[in-house]
């Protein structure tokens, strides 16, 4: 894409800002009892109109196609780091971040009624949960792990199988929702296990903000990334996160996702972006929103 078009797309995003949607339809990944549903309730309230989807991409597609007003997506965890697939989906779907929230993750080992830890031979959960509970699972090398798109979907599967040898790693609330018993609690190896969720929408919104997210690509040549970072430094912009993902179109080139925090003067920020774009191979403004990270 030409540099002029990238600048025009940035200005267009500023002009497309909409008001907050009242009584919205909110998409999330999983099913009732998932941590994503917990995040949805935390941001939109217990009485929100929640729509479950099986995969993260289904949530993006629902928002992009206008089936849902918002989507709630996990983006990083304090134990296992970034949810890599989500960053790639921002390159595929033209969605914006309009908010964020965080959920404390306390994993439980769940089984069908009448089962015990001694009965378990197979564990079902999301791949991140397997990593977050790796020390606990190392104590049971005879168990075989099976990856599910979502913890609550794994709990639902174990309930439907009604097999004492099958267990799920999910929240205690997921166990209650899917009529499972808790065989063990707090099995994640770090007590401070928290997942950050972002709220996505088809348009940027008028909300309080002190955080901006961007993505950009740079060529595979010396100093390419440094030149971009120097511009942010020149304008005293505080980068709180930088994440790299392989460019899907060009081998050995990378896209970078960054978060910028603090009260930011819009005119100054516009000027910084005007200087950044010529140094990039592609650029996307992902949104301005209120930080909710502690």
Secondary structure, DSSP 8 states (H G I E B T S, - for coil): --HHHHHHHHHHHHHT-B---SS-EEEEES-TT-HHHHHHHHHH-TT-EEEEESSHHHHHHHHHTTS-SEEEEEEEETTTEE-HHHHHHHHHS--EEEEEEEEE---EEEE-TT--GGG--EEEE-HHHHHHTHHHHHTTTT-EEEE-S-HHHHHHHHHHHT-TTEEEEE-HHHHHHTT-EEEES--SS-SS-EEEEEEEESS-B----SEEEEEEEE-SSTTHHHHHHHHHHHTT-EEEEEEEEE-SSSTT-EEEEEEEES---HHHHHHHHHHHHTT-SEEEEEEEE-----
